[in-house]
Amino acid sequence: MQDATGGPPSYEDADLWAVGLELTFSVLADADGSFTPVYNPSERLPMAYIVDRDGVIVWNEAGGTGSLEEMESVVLGLLGP
């Protein structure tokens, strides 16, 4: 939702994050600002989402208030036994 300098994101920024972190999931560059009001209406960073296999957001947090243990629990629950 922003680049490394805090400025507006670009597609190149998204690609750098994805390649640099070896991400295997989609990375969004909100270059025109249309994503932020929908998925981060209070504009609090960081934002984190867990999306299930059907593309449904099943967990989210704003401002880094959650814990890795909480996120892990949600992911493991989605993966099943």
mmCIF file of the N, C-alpha and C atoms, coordinates in Angstrom:
data_MODEL
# 
_entry.id   MODEL 
# 
loop_
_atom_site.group_PDB 
_atom_site.id 
_atom_site.type_symbol 
_atom_site.label_atom_id 
_atom_site.label_alt_id 
_atom_site.label_comp_id 
_atom_site.label_asym_id 
_atom_site.label_entity_id 
_atom_site.label_seq_id 
_atom_site.pdbx_PDB_ins_code 
_atom_site.Cartn_x 
_atom_site.Cartn_y 
_atom_site.Cartn_z 
_atom_site.occupancy 
_atom_site.B_iso_or_equiv 
_atom_site.pdbx_formal_charge 
_atom_site.auth_seq_id 
_atom_site.auth_comp_id 
_atom_site.auth_asym_id 
_atom_site.auth_atom_id 
_atom_site.pdbx_PDB_model_num 
ATOM 1   N N  . MET A 1 1  ? 0.818   -1.189  0.000  1.00 0.00 ? 1  MET A N  1 
ATOM 2   C CA . MET A 1 1  ? 0.000   0.000   0.000  1.00 0.00 ? 1  MET A CA 1 
ATOM 3   C C  . MET A 1 1  ? 0.858   1.248   0.000  1.00 0.00 ? 1  MET A C  1 
ATOM 4   N N  . GLN A 1 2  ? 2.144   1.057   0.172  1.00 0.00 ? 2  GLN A N  1 
ATOM 5   C CA . GLN A 1 2  ? 3.070   2.173   0.024  1.00 0.00 ? 2  GLN A CA 1 
ATOM 6   C C  . GLN A 1 2  ? 4.421   1.599   -0.366 1.00 0.00 ? 2  GLN A C  1 
ATOM 7   N N  . ASP A 1 3  ? 5.269   2.457   -0.882 1.00 0.00 ? 3  ASP A N  1 
ATOM 8   C CA . ASP A 1 3  ? 6.598   1.965   -1.242 1.00 0.00 ? 3  ASP A CA 1 
ATOM 9   C C  . ASP A 1 3  ? 7.542   2.118   -0.051 1.00 0.00 ? 3  ASP A C  1 
ATOM 10  N N  . ALA A 1 4  ? 8.791   1.761   -0.241 1.00 0.00 ? 4  ALA A N  1 
ATOM 11  C CA . ALA A 1 4  ? 9.752   1.771   0.857  1.00 0.00 ? 4  ALA A CA 1 
ATOM 12  C C  . ALA A 1 4  ? 9.992   3.165   1.430  1.00 0.00 ? 4  ALA A C  1 
ATOM 13  N N  . THR A 1 5  ? 9.669   4.213   0.681  1.00 0.00 ? 5  THR A N  1 
ATOM 14  C CA . THR A 1 5  ? 9.885   5.578   1.160  1.00 0.00 ? 5  THR A CA 1 
ATOM 15  C C  . THR A 1 5  ? 8.624   6.192   1.746  1.00 0.00 ? 5  THR A C  1 
ATOM 16  N N  . GLY A 1 6  ? 7.506   5.445   1.739  1.00 0.00 ? 6  GLY A N  1 
ATOM 17  C CA . GLY A 1 6  ? 6.244   5.966   2.243  1.00 0.00 ? 6  GLY A CA 1 
ATOM 18  C C  . GLY A 1 6  ? 5.425   6.658   1.173  1.00 0.00 ? 6  GLY A C  1 
ATOM 19  N N  . GLY A 1 7  ? 5.928   6.673   -0.061 1.00 0.00 ? 7  GLY A N  1 
ATOM 20  C CA . GLY A 1 7  ? 5.206   7.288   -1.166 1.00 0.00 ? 7  GLY A CA 1 
ATOM 21  C C  . GLY A 1 7  ? 4.214   6.332   -1.788 1.00 0.00 ? 7  GLY A C  1 
ATOM 22  N N  . PRO A 1 8  ? 3.504   6.792   -2.799 1.00 0.00 ? 8  PRO A N  1 
ATOM 23  C CA . PRO A 1 8  ? 2.537   5.926   -3.480 1.00 0.00 ? 8  PRO A CA 1 
ATOM 24  C C  . PRO A 1 8  ? 3.229   4.699   -4.064 1.00 0.00 ? 8  PRO A C  1 
ATOM 25  N N  . PRO A 1 9  ? 2.552   3.556   -4.034 1.00 0.00 ? 9  PRO A N  1 
ATOM 26  C CA . PRO A 1 9  ? 3.143   2.333   -4.554 1.00 0.00 ? 9  PRO A CA 1 
ATOM 27  C C  . PRO A 1 9  ? 3.175   2.319   -6.074 1.00 0.00 ? 9  PRO A C  1 
ATOM 28  N N  . SER A 1 10 ? 3.999   1.456   -6.589 1.00 0.00 ? 10 SER A N  1 
ATOM 29  C CA . SER A 1 10 ? 4.040   1.253   -8.037 1.00 0.00 ? 10 SER A CA 1 
ATOM 30  C C  . SER A 1 10 ? 4.074   -0.239  -8.296 1.00 0.00 ? 10 SER A C  1 
ATOM 31  N N  . TYR A 1 11 ? 3.835   -0.618  -9.532 1.00 0.00 ? 11 TYR A N  1 
ATOM 32  C CA . TYR A 1 11 ? 3.893   -2.029  -9.889 1.00 0.00 ? 11 TYR A CA 1 
ATOM 33  C C  . TYR A 1 11 ? 5.312   -2.562  -9.707 1.00 0.00 ? 11 TYR A C  1 
ATOM 34  N N  . GLU A 1 12 ? 6.295   -1.700  -9.940 1.00 0.00 ? 12 GLU A N  1 
ATOM 35  C CA . GLU A 1 12 ? 7.684   -2.098  -9.748 1.00 0.00 ? 12 GLU A CA 1 
ATOM 36  C C  . GLU A 1 12 ? 7.967   -2.396  -8.272 1.00 0.00 ? 12 GLU A C  1 
ATOM 37  N N  . ASP A 1 13 ? 7.399   -1.591  -7.365 1.00 0.00 ? 13 ASP A N  1 
ATOM 38  C CA . ASP A 1 13 ? 7.555   -1.836  -5.935 1.00 0.00 ? 13 ASP A CA 1 
ATOM 39  C C  . ASP A 1 13 ? 6.991   -3.206  -5.560 1.00 0.00 ? 13 ASP A C  1 
ATOM 40  N N  . ALA A 1 14 ? 5.801   -3.508  -6.051 1.00 0.00 ? 14 ALA A N  1 
ATOM 41  C CA . ALA A 1 14 ? 5.168   -4.789  -5.745 1.00 0.00 ? 14 ALA A CA 1 
ATOM 42  C C  . ALA A 1 14 ? 6.037   -5.936  -6.240 1.00 0.00 ? 14 ALA A C  1 
ATOM 43  N N  . ASP A 1 15 ? 6.588   -5.783  -7.427 1.00 0.00 ? 15 ASP A N  1 
ATOM 44  C CA . ASP A 1 15 ? 7.446   -6.823  -7.986 1.00 0.00 ? 15 ASP A CA 1 
ATOM 45  C C  . ASP A 1 15 ? 8.715   -6.986  -7.147 1.00 0.00 ? 15 ASP A C  1 
ATOM 46  N N  . LEU A 1 16 ? 9.297   -5.873  -6.708 1.00 0.00 ? 16 LEU A N  1 
ATOM 47  C CA . LEU A 1 16 ? 10.495  -5.948  -5.868 1.00 0.00 ? 16 LEU A CA 1 
ATOM 48  C C  . LEU A 1 16 ? 10.225  -6.689  -4.559 1.00 0.00 ? 16 LEU A C  1 
ATOM 49  N N  . TRP A 1 17 ? 9.084   -6.407  -3.939 1.00 0.00 ? 17 TRP A N  1 
ATOM 50  C CA . TRP A 1 17 ? 8.710   -7.112  -2.710 1.00 0.00 ? 17 TRP A CA 1 
ATOM 51  C C  . TRP A 1 17 ? 8.549   -8.598  -2.979 1.00 0.00 ? 17 TRP A C  1 
ATOM 52  N N  . ALA A 1 18 ? 7.806   -8.930  -4.018 1.00 0.00 ? 18 ALA A N  1 
ATOM 53  C CA . ALA A 1 18 ? 7.518   -10.331 -4.319 1.00 0.00 ? 18 ALA A CA 1 
ATOM 54  C C  . ALA A 1 18 ? 8.796   -11.107 -4.634 1.00 0.00 ? 18 ALA A C  1 
ATOM 55  N N  . VAL A 1 19 ? 9.638   -10.536 -5.468 1.00 0.00 ? 19 VAL A N  1 
ATOM 56  C CA . VAL A 1 19 ? 10.883  -11.211 -5.852 1.00 0.00 ? 19 VAL A CA 1 
ATOM 57  C C  . VAL A 1 19 ? 11.859  -11.239 -4.676 1.00 0.00 ? 19 VAL A C  1 
ATOM 58  N N  . GLY A 1 20 ? 12.029  -10.110 -4.013 1.00 0.00 ? 20 GLY A N  1 
ATOM 59  C CA . GLY A 1 20 ? 12.986  -10.013 -2.912 1.00 0.00 ? 20 GLY A CA 1 
ATOM 60  C C  . GLY A 1 20 ? 12.668  -10.930 -1.743 1.00 0.00 ? 20 GLY A C  1 
ATOM 61  N N  . LEU A 1 21 ? 11.388  -11.112 -1.472 1.00 0.00 ? 21 LEU A N  1 
ATOM 62  C CA . LEU A 1 21 ? 10.976  -11.965 -0.358 1.00 0.00 ? 21 LEU A CA 1 
ATOM 63  C C  . LEU A 1 21 ? 10.614  -13.376 -0.810 1.00 0.00 ? 21 LEU A C  1 
ATOM 64  N N  . GLU A 1 22 ? 10.766  -13.640 -2.112 1.00 0.00 ? 22 GLU A N  1 
ATOM 65  C CA . GLU A 1 22 ? 10.433  -14.940 -2.696 1.00 0.00 ? 22 GLU A CA 1 
ATOM 66  C C  . GLU A 1 22 ? 9.002   -15.356 -2.367 1.00 0.00 ? 22 GLU A C  1 
ATOM 67  N N  . LEU A 1 23 ? 8.078   -14.384 -2.488 1.00 0.00 ? 23 LEU A N  1 
ATOM 68  C CA . LEU A 1 23 ? 6.681   -14.653 -2.181 1.00 0.00 ? 23 LEU A CA 1 
ATOM 69  C C  . LEU A 1 23 ? 6.060   -15.528 -3.257 1.00 0.00 ? 23 LEU A C  1 
ATOM 70  N N  . THR A 1 24 ? 5.174   -16.408 -2.833 1.00 0.00 ? 24 THR A N  1 
ATOM 71  C CA . THR A 1 24 ? 4.492   -17.298 -3.777 1.00 0.00 ? 24 THR A CA 1 
ATOM 72  C C  . THR A 1 24 ? 3.018   -16.940 -3.924 1.00 0.00 ? 24 THR A C  1 
ATOM 73  N N  . PHE A 1 25 ? 2.637   -15.793 -3.369 1.00 0.00 ? 25 PHE A N  1 
ATOM 74  C CA . PHE A 1 25 ? 1.254   -15.342 -3.469 1.00 0.00 ? 25 PHE A CA 1 
ATOM 75  C C  . PHE A 1 25 ? 1.221   -13.981 -4.158 1.00 0.00 ? 25 PHE A C  1 
ATOM 76  N N  . SER A 1 26 ? 0.055   -13.580 -4.563 1.00 0.00 ? 26 SER A N  1 
ATOM 77  C CA . SER A 1 26 ? -0.105  -12.310 -5.269 1.00 0.00 ? 26 SER A CA 1 
ATOM 78  C C  . SER A 1 26 ? 0.221   -11.129 -4.372 1.00 0.00 ? 26 SER A C  1 
ATOM 79  N N  . VAL A 1 27 ? 0.835   -10.109 -4.952 1.00 0.00 ? 27 VAL A N  1 
ATOM 80  C CA . VAL A 1 27 ? 1.154   -8.876  -4.246 1.00 0.00 ? 27 VAL A CA 1 
ATOM 81  C C  . VAL A 1 27 ? 0.474   -7.745  -4.993 1.00 0.00 ? 27 VAL A C  1 
ATOM 82  N N  . LEU A 1 28 ? -0.202  -6.881  -4.263 1.00 0.00 ? 28 LEU A N  1 
ATOM 83  C CA . LEU A 1 28 ? -0.982  -5.803  -4.856 1.00 0.00 ? 28 LEU A CA 1 
ATOM 84  C C  . LEU A 1 28 ? -0.232  -4.491  -4.844 1.00 0.00 ? 28 LEU A C  1 
ATOM 85  N N  . ALA A 1 29 ? -0.259  -3.808  -5.957 1.00 0.00 ? 29 ALA A N  1 
ATOM 86  C CA . ALA A 1 29 ? 0.227   -2.421  -6.023 1.00 0.00 ? 29 ALA A CA 1 
ATOM 87  C C  . ALA A 1 29 ? -0.988  -1.543  -6.262 1.00 0.00 ? 29 ALA A C  1 
ATOM 88  N N  . ASP A 1 30 ? -1.369  -0.772  -5.272 1.00 0.00 ? 30 ASP A N  1 
ATOM 89  C CA . ASP A 1 30 ? -2.552  0.089   -5.370 1.00 0.00 ? 30 ASP A CA 1 
ATOM 90  C C  . ASP A 1 30 ? -2.143  1.430   -5.977 1.00 0.00 ? 30 ASP A C  1 
ATOM 91  N N  . ALA A 1 31 ? -1.671  1.382   -7.211 1.00 0.00 ? 31 ALA A N  1 
ATOM 92  C CA . ALA A 1 31 ? -1.104  2.567   -7.860 1.00 0.00 ? 31 ALA A CA 1 
ATOM 93  C C  . ALA A 1 31 ? -2.100  3.707   -8.026 1.00 0.00 ? 31 ALA A C  1 
ATOM 94  N N  . ASP A 1 32 ? -3.389  3.386   -8.183 1.00 0.00 ? 32 ASP A N  1 
ATOM 95  C CA . ASP A 1 32 ? -4.371  4.457   -8.366 1.00 0.00 ? 32 ASP A CA 1 
ATOM 96  C C  . ASP A 1 32 ? -5.150  4.781   -7.093 1.00 0.00 ? 32 ASP A C  1 
ATOM 97  N N  . GLY A 1 33 ? -4.841  4.078   -5.990 1.00 0.00 ? 33 GLY A N  1 
ATOM 98  C CA . GLY A 1 33 ? -5.478  4.373   -4.706 1.00 0.00 ? 33 GLY A CA 1 
ATOM 99  C C  . GLY A 1 33 ? -6.873  3.816   -4.518 1.00 0.00 ? 33 GLY A C  1 
ATOM 100 N N  . SER A 1 34 ? -7.353  2.963   -5.416 1.00 0.00 ? 34 SER A N  1 
ATOM 101 C CA . SER A 1 34 ? -8.720  2.450   -5.299 1.00 0.00 ? 34 SER A CA 1 
ATOM 102 C C  . SER A 1 34 ? -8.852  1.325   -4.283 1.00 0.00 ? 34 SER A C  1 
ATOM 103 N N  . PHE A 1 35 ? -7.782  0.637   -3.968 1.00 0.00 ? 35 PHE A N  1 
ATOM 104 C CA . PHE A 1 35 ? -7.826  -0.482  -3.031 1.00 0.00 ? 35 PHE A CA 1 
ATOM 105 C C  . PHE A 1 35 ? -7.893  -0.017  -1.579 1.00 0.00 ? 35 PHE A C  1 
ATOM 106 N N  . THR A 1 36 ? -7.144  0.993   -1.240 1.00 0.00 ? 36 THR A N  1 
ATOM 107 C CA . THR A 1 36 ? -7.018  1.432   0.150  1.00 0.00 ? 36 THR A CA 1 
ATOM 108 C C  . THR A 1 36 ? -8.343  1.750   0.826  1.00 0.00 ? 36 THR A C  1 
ATOM 109 N N  . PRO A 1 37 ? -9.238  2.525   0.236  1.00 0.00 ? 37 PRO A N  1 
ATOM 110 C CA . PRO A 1 37 ? -10.494 2.838   0.936  1.00 0.00 ? 37 PRO A CA 1 
ATOM 111 C C  . PRO A 1 37 ? -11.363 1.612   1.200  1.00 0.00 ? 37 PRO A C  1 
ATOM 112 N N  . VAL A 1 38 ? -11.226 0.577   0.395  1.00 0.00 ? 38 VAL A N  1 
ATOM 113 C CA . VAL A 1 38 ? -12.048 -0.621  0.553  1.00 0.00 ? 38 VAL A CA 1 
ATOM 114 C C  . VAL A 1 38 ? -11.479 -1.538  1.633  1.00 0.00 ? 38 VAL A C  1 
ATOM 115 N N  . TYR A 1 39 ? -10.182 -1.780  1.583  1.00 0.00 ? 39 TYR A N  1 
ATOM 116 C CA . TYR A 1 39 ? -9.577  -2.758  2.474  1.00 0.00 ? 39 TYR A CA 1 
ATOM 117 C C  . TYR A 1 39 ? -8.817  -2.164  3.649  1.00 0.00 ? 39 TYR A C  1 
ATOM 118 N N  . ASN A 1 40 ? -8.655  -0.873  3.676  1.00 0.00 ? 40 ASN A N  1 
ATOM 119 C CA . ASN A 1 40 ? -7.999  -0.216  4.805  1.00 0.00 ? 40 ASN A CA 1 
ATOM 120 C C  . ASN A 1 40 ? -8.627  1.167   4.989  1.00 0.00 ? 40 ASN A C  1 
ATOM 121 N N  . PRO A 1 41 ? -9.933  1.194   5.296  1.00 0.00 ? 41 PRO A N  1 
ATOM 122 C CA . PRO A 1 41 ? -10.623 2.487   5.343  1.00 0.00 ? 41 PRO A CA 1 
ATOM 123 C C  . PRO A 1 41 ? -10.081 3.462   6.374  1.00 0.00 ? 41 PRO A C  1 
ATOM 124 N N  . SER A 1 42 ? -9.478  2.962   7.445  1.00 0.00 ? 42 SER A N  1 
ATOM 125 C CA . SER A 1 42 ? -8.934  3.872   8.454  1.00 0.00 ? 42 SER A CA 1 
ATOM 126 C C  . SER A 1 42 ? -7.485  4.239   8.149  1.00 0.00 ? 42 SER A C  1 
ATOM 127 N N  . GLU A 1 43 ? -6.938  3.674   7.061  1.00 0.00 ? 43 GLU A N  1 
ATOM 128 C CA . GLU A 1 43 ? -5.566  3.931   6.611  1.00 0.00 ? 43 GLU A CA 1 
ATOM 129 C C  . GLU A 1 43 ? -4.546  3.704   7.717  1.00 0.00 ? 43 GLU A C  1 
ATOM 130 N N  . ARG A 1 44 ? -4.738  2.625   8.467  1.00 0.00 ? 44 ARG A N  1 
ATOM 131 C CA . ARG A 1 44 ? -3.792  2.238   9.516  1.00 0.00 ? 44 ARG A CA 1 
ATOM 132 C C  . ARG A 1 44 ? -2.877  1.160   8.967  1.00 0.00 ? 44 ARG A C  1 
ATOM 133 N N  . LEU A 1 45 ? -1.596  1.331   9.176  1.00 0.00 ? 45 LEU A N  1 
ATOM 134 C CA . LEU A 1 45 ? -0.627  0.342   8.722  1.00 0.00 ? 45 LEU A CA 1 
ATOM 135 C C  . LEU A 1 45 ? 0.088   -0.242  9.928  1.00 0.00 ? 45 LEU A C  1 
ATOM 136 N N  . PRO A 1 46 ? 0.516   -1.457  9.906  1.00 0.00 ? 46 PRO A N  1 
ATOM 137 C CA . PRO A 1 46 ? 0.349   -2.379  8.797  1.00 0.00 ? 46 PRO A CA 1 
ATOM 138 C C  . PRO A 1 46 ? -1.032  -3.000  8.806  1.00 0.00 ? 46 PRO A C  1 
ATOM 139 N N  . MET A 1 47 ? -1.447  -3.469  7.660  1.00 0.00 ? 47 MET A N  1 
ATOM 140 C CA . MET A 1 47 ? -2.672  -4.242  7.508  1.00 0.00 ? 47 MET A CA 1 
ATOM 141 C C  . MET A 1 47 ? -2.267  -5.661  7.160  1.00 0.00 ? 47 MET A C  1 
ATOM 142 N N  . ALA A 1 48 ? -2.956  -6.620  7.723  1.00 0.00 ? 48 ALA A N  1 
ATOM 143 C CA . ALA A 1 48 ? -2.688  -8.024  7.418  1.00 0.00 ? 48 ALA A CA 1 
ATOM 144 C C  . ALA A 1 48 ? -4.014  -8.725  7.177  1.00 0.00 ? 48 ALA A C  1 
ATOM 145 N N  . TYR A 1 49 ? -4.032  -9.594  6.187  1.00 0.00 ? 49 TYR A N  1 
ATOM 146 C CA . TYR A 1 49 ? -5.222  -10.367 5.847  1.00 0.00 ? 49 TYR A CA 1 
ATOM 147 C C  . TYR A 1 49 ? -4.844  -11.823 5.675  1.00 0.00 ? 49 TYR A C  1 
ATOM 148 N N  . ILE A 1 50 ? -5.742  -12.717 6.047  1.00 0.00 ? 50 ILE A N  1 
ATOM 149 C CA . ILE A 1 50 ? -5.629  -14.124 5.697  1.00 0.00 ? 50 ILE A CA 1 
ATOM 150 C C  . ILE A 1 50 ? -6.843  -14.430 4.845  1.00 0.00 ? 50 ILE A C  1 
ATOM 151 N N  . VAL A 1 51 ? -6.577  -14.971 3.662  1.00 0.00 ? 51 VAL A N  1 
ATOM 152 C CA . VAL A 1 51 ? -7.617  -15.254 2.679  1.00 0.00 ? 51 VAL A CA 1 
ATOM 153 C C  . VAL A 1 51 ? -7.709  -16.764 2.502  1.00 0.00 ? 51 VAL A C  1 
ATOM 154 N N  . ASP A 1 52 ? -8.931  -17.304 2.549  1.00 0.00 ? 52 ASP A N  1 
ATOM 155 C CA . ASP A 1 52 ? -9.067  -18.751 2.394  1.00 0.00 ? 52 ASP A CA 1 
ATOM 156 C C  . ASP A 1 52 ? -8.990  -19.160 0.925  1.00 0.00 ? 52 ASP A C  1 
ATOM 157 N N  . ARG A 1 53 ? -9.097  -20.451 0.674  1.00 0.00 ? 53 ARG A N  1 
ATOM 158 C CA . ARG A 1 53 ? -8.968  -20.984 -0.684 1.00 0.00 ? 53 ARG A CA 1 
ATOM 159 C C  . ARG A 1 53 ? -10.034 -20.466 -1.636 1.00 0.00 ? 53 ARG A C  1 
ATOM 160 N N  . ASP A 1 54 ? -11.142 -20.005 -1.090 1.00 0.00 ? 54 ASP A N  1 
ATOM 161 C CA . ASP A 1 54 ? -12.225 -19.471 -1.916 1.00 0.00 ? 54 ASP A CA 1 
ATOM 162 C C  . ASP A 1 54 ? -12.097 -17.974 -2.148 1.00 0.00 ? 54 ASP A C  1 
ATOM 163 N N  . GLY A 1 55 ? -11.021 -17.389 -1.647 1.00 0.00 ? 55 GLY A N  1 
ATOM 164 C CA . GLY A 1 55 ? -10.803 -15.958 -1.828 1.00 0.00 ? 55 GLY A CA 1 
ATOM 165 C C  . GLY A 1 55 ? -11.536 -15.089 -0.826 1.00 0.00 ? 55 GLY A C  1 
ATOM 166 N N  . VAL A 1 56 ? -12.003 -15.673 0.264  1.00 0.00 ? 56 VAL A N  1 
ATOM 167 C CA . VAL A 1 56 ? -12.733 -14.940 1.300  1.00 0.00 ? 56 VAL A CA 1 
ATOM 168 C C  . VAL A 1 56 ? -11.762 -14.529 2.409  1.00 0.00 ? 56 VAL A C  1 
ATOM 169 N N  . ILE A 1 57 ? -11.824 -13.264 2.791  1.00 0.00 ? 57 ILE A N  1 
ATOM 170 C CA . ILE A 1 57 ? -11.000 -12.796 3.910  1.00 0.00 ? 57 ILE A CA 1 
ATOM 171 C C  . ILE A 1 57 ? -11.581 -13.391 5.181  1.00 0.00 ? 57 ILE A C  1 
ATOM 172 N N  . VAL A 1 58 ? -10.778 -14.216 5.875  1.00 0.00 ? 58 VAL A N  1 
ATOM 173 C CA . VAL A 1 58 ? -11.253 -14.882 7.084  1.00 0.00 ? 58 VAL A CA 1 
ATOM 174 C C  . VAL A 1 58 ? -10.640 -14.293 8.347  1.00 0.00 ? 58 VAL A C  1 
ATOM 175 N N  . TRP A 1 59 ? -9.639  -13.439 8.187  1.00 0.00 ? 59 TRP A N  1 
ATOM 176 C CA . TRP A 1 59 ? -9.005  -12.809 9.340  1.00 0.00 ? 59 TRP A CA 1 
ATOM 177 C C  . TRP A 1 59 ? -8.319  -11.547 8.856  1.00 0.00 ? 59 TRP A C  1 
ATOM 178 N N  . ASN A 1 60 ? -8.335  -10.511 9.698  1.00 0.00 ? 60 ASN A N  1 
ATOM 179 C CA . ASN A 1 60 ? -7.598  -9.291  9.359  1.00 0.00 ? 60 ASN A CA 1 
ATOM 180 C C  . ASN A 1 60 ? -7.244  -8.551  10.635 1.00 0.00 ? 60 ASN A C  1 
ATOM 181 N N  . GLU A 1 61 ? -6.256  -7.700  10.514 1.00 0.00 ? 61 GLU A N  1 
ATOM 182 C CA . GLU A 1 61 ? -5.894  -6.838  11.633 1.00 0.00 ? 61 GLU A CA 1 
ATOM 183 C C  . GLU A 1 61 ? -5.365  -5.527  11.090 1.00 0.00 ? 61 GLU A C  1 
ATOM 184 N N  . ALA A 1 62 ? -5.548  -4.496  11.869 1.00 0.00 ? 62 ALA A N  1 
ATOM 185 C CA . ALA A 1 62 ? -5.054  -3.168  11.502 1.00 0.00 ? 62 ALA A CA 1 
ATOM 186 C C  . ALA A 1 62 ? -4.109  -2.677  12.579 1.00 0.00 ? 62 ALA A C  1 
ATOM 187 N N  . GLY A 1 63 ? -3.004  -2.118  12.159 1.00 0.00 ? 63 GLY A N  1 
ATOM 188 C CA . GLY A 1 63 ? -2.087  -1.499  13.094 1.00 0.00 ? 63 GLY A CA 1 
ATOM 189 C C  . GLY A 1 63 ? -1.174  -2.437  13.852 1.00 0.00 ? 63 GLY A C  1 
ATOM 190 N N  . GLY A 1 64 ? -1.080  -3.681  13.424 1.00 0.00 ? 64 GLY A N  1 
ATOM 191 C CA . GLY A 1 64 ? -0.159  -4.612  14.057 1.00 0.00 ? 64 GLY A CA 1 
ATOM 192 C C  . GLY A 1 64 ? -0.538  -5.014  15.463 1.00 0.00 ? 64 GLY A C  1 
ATOM 193 N N  . THR A 1 65 ? -1.830  -5.161  15.740 1.00 0.00 ? 65 THR A N  1 
ATOM 194 C CA . THR A 1 65 ? -2.276  -5.470  17.092 1.00 0.00 ? 65 THR A CA 1 
ATOM 195 C C  . THR A 1 65 ? -2.344  -6.960  17.380 1.00 0.00 ? 65 THR A C  1 
ATOM 196 N N  . GLY A 1 66 ? -2.344  -7.792  16.336 1.00 0.00 ? 66 GLY A N  1 
ATOM 197 C CA . GLY A 1 66 ? -2.442  -9.234  16.532 1.00 0.00 ? 66 GLY A CA 1 
ATOM 198 C C  . GLY A 1 66 ? -1.094  -9.857  16.830 1.00 0.00 ? 66 GLY A C  1 
ATOM 199 N N  . SER A 1 67 ? -1.097  -11.170 16.944 1.00 0.00 ? 67 SER A N  1 
ATOM 200 C CA . SER A 1 67 ? 0.145   -11.876 17.230 1.00 0.00 ? 67 SER A CA 1 
ATOM 201 C C  . SER A 1 67 ? 0.395   -12.929 16.159 1.00 0.00 ? 67 SER A C  1 
ATOM 202 N N  . LEU A 1 68 ? 1.636   -13.324 16.025 1.00 0.00 ? 68 LEU A N  1 
ATOM 203 C CA . LEU A 1 68 ? 1.972   -14.390 15.082 1.00 0.00 ? 68 LEU A CA 1 
ATOM 204 C C  . LEU A 1 68 ? 1.287   -15.687 15.476 1.00 0.00 ? 68 LEU A C  1 
ATOM 205 N N  . GLU A 1 69 ? 1.133   -15.926 16.765 1.00 0.00 ? 69 GLU A N  1 
ATOM 206 C CA . GLU A 1 69 ? 0.457   -17.132 17.229 1.00 0.00 ? 69 GLU A CA 1 
ATOM 207 C C  . GLU A 1 69 ? -0.994  -17.149 16.766 1.00 0.00 ? 69 GLU A C  1 
ATOM 208 N N  . GLU A 1 70 ? -1.643  -16.000 16.828 1.00 0.00 ? 70 GLU A N  1 
ATOM 209 C CA . GLU A 1 70 ? -3.035  -15.897 16.381 1.00 0.00 ? 70 GLU A CA 1 
ATOM 210 C C  . GLU A 1 70 ? -3.133  -16.174 14.887 1.00 0.00 ? 70 GLU A C  1 
ATOM 211 N N  . MET A 1 71 ? -2.231  -15.576 14.117 1.00 0.00 ? 71 MET A N  1 
ATOM 212 C CA . MET A 1 71 ? -2.229  -15.799 12.675 1.00 0.00 ? 71 MET A CA 1 
ATOM 213 C C  . MET A 1 71 ? -1.952  -17.266 12.356 1.00 0.00 ? 71 MET A C  1 
ATOM 214 N N  . GLU A 1 72 ? -0.991  -17.844 13.048 1.00 0.00 ? 72 GLU A N  1 
ATOM 215 C CA . GLU A 1 72 ? -0.653  -19.251 12.819 1.00 0.00 ? 72 GLU A CA 1 
ATOM 216 C C  . GLU A 1 72 ? -1.856  -20.151 13.097 1.00 0.00 ? 72 GLU A C  1 
ATOM 217 N N  . SER A 1 73 ? -2.571  -19.865 14.160 1.00 0.00 ? 73 SER A N  1 
ATOM 218 C CA . SER A 1 73 ? -3.747  -20.649 14.516 1.00 0.00 ? 73 SER A CA 1 
ATOM 219 C C  . SER A 1 73 ? -4.795  -20.607 13.414 1.00 0.00 ? 73 SER A C  1 
ATOM 220 N N  . VAL A 1 74 ? -5.023  -19.433 12.852 1.00 0.00 ? 74 VAL A N  1 
ATOM 221 C CA . VAL A 1 74 ? -6.003  -19.281 11.771 1.00 0.00 ? 74 VAL A CA 1 
ATOM 222 C C  . VAL A 1 74 ? -5.559  -20.061 10.540 1.00 0.00 ? 74 VAL A C  1 
ATOM 223 N N  . VAL A 1 75 ? -4.301  -19.904 10.163 1.00 0.00 ? 75 VAL A N  1 
ATOM 224 C CA . VAL A 1 75 ? -3.781  -20.605 8.978  1.00 0.00 ? 75 VAL A CA 1 
ATOM 225 C C  . VAL A 1 75 ? -3.852  -22.116 9.173  1.00 0.00 ? 75 VAL A C  1 
ATOM 226 N N  . LEU A 1 76 ? -3.417  -22.606 10.323 1.00 0.00 ? 76 LEU A N  1 
ATOM 227 C CA . LEU A 1 76 ? -3.453  -24.045 10.565 1.00 0.00 ? 76 LEU A CA 1 
ATOM 228 C C  . LEU A 1 76 ? -4.885  -24.564 10.562 1.00 0.00 ? 76 LEU A C  1 
ATOM 229 N N  . GLY A 1 77 ? -5.815  -23.765 11.067 1.00 0.00 ? 77 GLY A N  1 
ATOM 230 C CA . GLY A 1 77 ? -7.219  -24.160 11.023 1.00 0.00 ? 77 GLY A CA 1 
ATOM 231 C C  . GLY A 1 77 ? -7.735  -24.264 9.595  1.00 0.00 ? 77 GLY A C  1 
ATOM 232 N N  . LEU A 1 78 ? -7.276  -23.398 8.734  1.00 0.00 ? 78 LEU A N  1 
ATOM 233 C CA . LEU A 1 78 ? -7.689  -23.453 7.326  1.00 0.00 ? 78 LEU A CA 1 
ATOM 234 C C  . LEU A 1 78 ? -7.064  -24.651 6.614  1.00 0.00 ? 78 LEU A C  1 
ATOM 235 N N  . LEU A 1 79 ? -5.859  -25.020 6.996  1.00 0.00 ? 79 LEU A N  1 
ATOM 236 C CA . LEU A 1 79 ? -5.187  -26.138 6.353  1.00 0.00 ? 79 LEU A CA 1 
ATOM 237 C C  . LEU A 1 79 ? -5.778  -27.470 6.769  1.00 0.00 ? 79 LEU A C  1 
ATOM 238 N N  . GLY A 1 80 ? -6.425  -27.504 7.940  1.00 0.00 ? 80 GLY A N  1 
ATOM 239 C CA . GLY A 1 80 ? -7.064  -28.720 8.416  1.00 0.00 ? 80 GLY A CA 1 
ATOM 240 C C  . GLY A 1 80 ? -6.071  -29.707 9.000  1.00 0.00 ? 80 GLY A C  1 
ATOM 241 N N  . PRO A 1 81 ? -6.603  -30.863 9.411  1.00 0.00 ? 81 PRO A N  1 
ATOM 242 C CA . PRO A 1 81 ? -5.741  -31.880 10.063 1.00 0.00 ? 81 PRO A CA 1 
ATOM 243 C C  . PRO A 1 81 ? -4.736  -32.485 9.108  1.00 0.00 ? 81 PRO A C  1 
# 
